[in-house]
Amino acid sequence: MMTNCAVDEDFEISPRFRQNVEERIARLEKDAEFDEAQVAQLVDGDHIRRQMRLVAIQRAEALRMRLILDRVDTRLPRPMIAL
């Protein structure tokens, strides 16, 4: 977990890793939408509260990952032909 990241530090990630993170963000957001839709079927107040907490955590994690991706650069792929 990155907490106190210096602003002037540059991080590079591979295009494949970026794609994996972007796919994870999409899954989190999709799951949050689905889980929020399930609240209408719940009766117990505690269950509803836990479900909404799950949705909030999923959305917060997706946002955290988006913010991290905004701060990192994507490494260019290696050339296919040796120079």
Accessible surface in RSA format (square Angstrom, percent):
REM  Atomic radii and reference values for relative SASA: ProtOr
REM  Chains: A
REM  Algorithm: Lee & Richards
REM  Probe-radius: 1.40
REM  Slices: 20
REM RES _ NUM      All-atoms   Total-Side   Main-Chain    Non-polar    All polar
REM                ABS   REL    ABS   REL    ABS   REL    ABS   REL    ABS   REL
RES MET A   1   195.39 101.2 116.63  77.2  78.77 187.5  89.05  75.7 106.34 140.9
RES MET A   2    83.18  43.1  58.27  38.6  24.92  59.3  41.98  35.7  41.20  54.6
RES THR A   3    98.18  69.8  63.26  64.1  34.92  83.2  45.10  60.6  53.08  80.2
RES ASN A   4   149.22 102.9 114.82 111.0  34.41  82.9  38.69  93.1 110.54 106.8
RES CYS A   5    44.70  33.8  14.54  16.2  30.15  70.9  15.65  39.7  29.04  31.3
RES ALA A   6    42.89  39.4  29.35  45.3  13.54  30.8  39.42  55.5   3.47   9.2
RES VAL A   7   152.67 100.5 123.74 112.0  28.92  69.7 130.59 113.5  22.08  59.9
RES ASP A   8   126.26  88.4  97.78  97.3  28.48  67.3  48.88 115.0  77.38  77.2
RES GLU A   9    91.86  52.7  78.38  59.3  13.48  32.1  32.06  62.0  59.81  48.8
RES ASP A  10   124.70  87.3  92.84  92.4  31.86  75.3  21.57  50.8 103.13 102.9
RES PHE A  11    82.94  41.5  80.08  49.6   2.87   7.5  82.50  50.0   0.44   1.3
RES GLU A  12   103.30  59.3  80.84  61.2  22.46  53.5  20.55  39.7  82.76  67.6
RES ILE A  13    26.60  15.1  24.09  17.9   2.51   6.1  26.60  19.2   0.00   0.0
RES SER A  14    31.91  27.0  30.10  40.2   1.81   4.2  21.55  45.9  10.36  14.5
RES PRO A  15    59.51  43.4  53.02  48.3   6.49  23.6  54.41  44.9   5.10  31.7
RES ARG A  16   187.23  78.6 182.85  93.2   4.38  10.4  64.14  87.7 123.09  74.6
RES PHE A  17   108.25  54.2 106.65  66.1   1.60   4.2 107.90  65.4   0.36   1.0
RES ARG A  18    49.99  21.0  49.99  25.5   0.00   0.0  22.95  31.4  27.04  16.4
RES GLN A  19    99.15  55.4  98.32  71.9   0.83   2.0  24.36  51.8  74.79  56.7
RES ASN A  20    74.22  51.2  69.21  66.9   5.01  12.1  20.54  49.4  53.68  51.9
RES VAL A  21    18.58  12.2  17.29  15.7   1.29   3.1  18.58  16.1   0.00   0.0
RES GLU A  22    82.55  47.4  75.96  57.5   6.59  15.7  28.83  55.8  53.72  43.9
RES GLU A  23    78.52  45.1  74.47  56.3   4.05   9.6  35.37  68.4  43.15  35.2
RES ARG A  24    92.85  39.0  92.85  47.3   0.00   0.0  19.97  27.3  72.89  44.2
RES ILE A  25     3.19   1.8   3.19   2.4   0.00   0.0   3.19   2.3   0.00   0.0
RES ALA A  26    55.88  51.4  49.73  76.7   6.15  14.0  52.67  74.2   3.21   8.5
RES ARG A  27   118.99  50.0 117.68  60.0   1.31   3.1  58.30  79.7  60.68  36.8
RES LEU A  28    10.28   5.7  10.28   7.4   0.00   0.0  10.28   7.2   0.00   0.0
RES GLU A  29    58.78  33.7  57.37  43.4   1.41   3.3  25.00  48.3  33.78  27.6
RES LYS A  30   142.04  69.3 137.34  84.3   4.70  11.2  89.09  80.2  52.95  56.4
RES ASP A  31    57.61  40.4  57.03  56.8   0.58   1.4   7.89  18.6  49.72  49.6
RES ALA A  32     0.00   0.0   0.00   0.0   0.00   0.0   0.00   0.0   0.00   0.0
RES GLU A  33   114.60  65.8 107.04  81.0   7.56  18.0  33.29  64.4  81.31  66.4
RES PHE A  34   124.77  62.4 118.84  73.6   5.93  15.4 124.52  75.5   0.25   0.7
RES ASP A  35    20.02  14.0  20.02  19.9   0.00   0.0   0.00   0.0  20.02  20.0
RES GLU A  36    67.70  38.9  61.52  46.5   6.18  14.7  19.86  38.4  47.84  39.1
RES ALA A  37    63.81  58.7  43.28  66.8  20.53  46.7  55.38  78.0   8.43  22.3
RES GLN A  38    46.84  26.2  46.71  34.1   0.13   0.3  13.53  28.8  33.30  25.3
RES VAL A  39    29.03  19.1  26.75  24.2   2.28   5.5  26.75  23.2   2.28   6.2
RES ALA A  40    97.26  89.4  55.48  85.6  41.77  95.0  67.69  95.3  29.57  78.3
RES GLN A  41   136.16  76.1 107.15  78.3  29.01  69.1  43.35  92.3  92.82  70.4
RES LEU A  42    40.67  22.7  26.92  19.3  13.75  34.6  28.54  20.0  12.13  32.6
RES VAL A  43   143.82  94.6 118.25 107.0  25.57  61.6 122.10 106.1  21.71  58.9
RES ASP A  44    80.54  56.4  73.28  72.9   7.26  17.2  33.21  78.2  47.33  47.2
RES GLY A  45    38.99  48.1   0.00   N/A  38.99  48.1  29.70  81.5   9.29  20.8
RES ASP A  46    71.01  49.7  68.70  68.4   2.31   5.5  10.65  25.1  60.36  60.2
RES HIS A  47    73.19  40.0  73.19  50.9   0.00   0.0  37.40  38.5  35.79  41.6
RES ILE A  48    52.83  30.1  52.83  39.4   0.00   0.0  52.83  38.0   0.00   0.0
RES ARG A  49   155.86  65.4 149.77  76.3   6.09  14.5  75.94 103.8  79.92  48.4
RES ARG A  50   146.22  61.4 139.02  70.9   7.20  17.1  73.45 100.4  72.76  44.1
RES GLN A  51    26.80  15.0  25.05  18.3   1.74   4.2   1.68   3.6  25.12  19.1
RES MET A  52    73.64  38.1  70.32  46.5   3.32   7.9  68.41  58.2   5.23   6.9
RES ARG A  53   168.28  70.7 161.88  82.5   6.40  15.2  50.27  68.7 118.01  71.5
RES LEU A  54    75.57  42.1  72.75  52.0   2.82   7.1  74.77  52.5   0.80   2.2
RES VAL A  55     2.80   1.8   2.80   2.5   0.00   0.0   2.80   2.4   0.00   0.0
RES ALA A  56    58.61  53.9  48.53  74.9  10.07  22.9  55.24  77.8   3.37   8.9
RES ILE A  57    94.15  53.6  92.39  68.8   1.76   4.2  93.70  67.5   0.44   1.2
RES GLN A  58    20.98  11.7  20.06  14.7   0.92   2.2   7.01  14.9  13.97  10.6
RES ARG A  59    99.39  41.7  94.11  48.0   5.28  12.6  47.94  65.5  51.45  31.2
RES ALA A  60    59.26  54.5  49.23  76.0  10.03  22.8  54.93  77.4   4.33  11.5
RES GLU A  61    53.93  31.0  51.87  39.2   2.06   4.9  18.97  36.7  34.97  28.5
RES ALA A  62     1.97   1.8   1.97   3.0   0.00   0.0   1.97   2.8   0.00   0.0
RES LEU A  63   103.25  57.5 101.18  72.4   2.07   5.2 102.66  72.1   0.59   1.6
RES ARG A  64    89.54  37.6  87.03  44.4   2.51   6.0  52.61  71.9  36.94  22.4
RES MET A  65    28.19  14.6  27.26  18.0   0.93   2.2  27.53  23.4   0.66   0.9
RES ARG A  66   108.86  45.7 107.72  54.9   1.13   2.7  33.52  45.8  75.34  45.7
RES LEU A  67    81.26  45.3  80.64  57.7   0.62   1.6  80.65  56.6   0.60   1.6
RES ILE A  68    38.65  22.0  38.44  28.6   0.21   0.5  38.65  27.8   0.00   0.0
RES LEU A  69    14.78   8.2  12.09   8.7   2.68   6.7  12.27   8.6   2.51   6.8
RES ASP A  70   116.87  81.9  82.61  82.2  34.26  81.0  27.03  63.6  89.84  89.6
RES ARG A  71   144.16  60.5 117.66  60.0  26.49  63.1  55.45  75.8  88.71  53.8
RES VAL A  72    15.01   9.9   7.03   6.4   7.98  19.2   7.08   6.2   7.93  21.5
RES ASP A  73    78.34  54.9  74.74  74.4   3.60   8.5  17.49  41.2  60.85  60.7
RES THR A  74    52.12  37.1  31.79  32.2  20.34  48.5  28.01  37.6  24.12  36.5
RES ARG A  75   117.50  49.3 115.49  58.9   2.00   4.8  44.92  61.4  72.58  44.0
RES LEU A  76   153.43  85.4 140.21 100.3  13.21  33.2 140.34  98.6  13.09  35.2
RES PRO A  77   102.23  74.5  81.38  74.2  20.85  75.8  88.48  73.1  13.75  85.5
RES ARG A  78   214.31  90.0 197.85 100.9  16.45  39.2  72.90  99.6 141.41  85.7
RES PRO A  79    93.95  68.5  66.14  60.3  27.81 101.1  77.34  63.9  16.61 103.2
RES MET A  80   190.45  98.6 151.61 100.3  38.85  92.5 127.08 108.0  63.38  84.0
RES ILE A  81   134.61  76.6 130.33  97.1   4.28  10.3 133.51  96.1   1.10   3.0
RES ALA A  82   102.45  94.2  68.15 105.2  34.31  78.0  78.17 110.1  24.28  64.3
RES LEU A  83   194.98 108.6 121.23  86.7  73.75 185.4 149.17 104.8  45.81 123.3
END  Absolute sums over single chains surface
CHAIN  1 A     7065.1       6078.2        986.8       4018.4       3046.7
END  Absolute sums over all chains
TOTAL          7065.1       6078.2        986.8       4018.4       3046.7
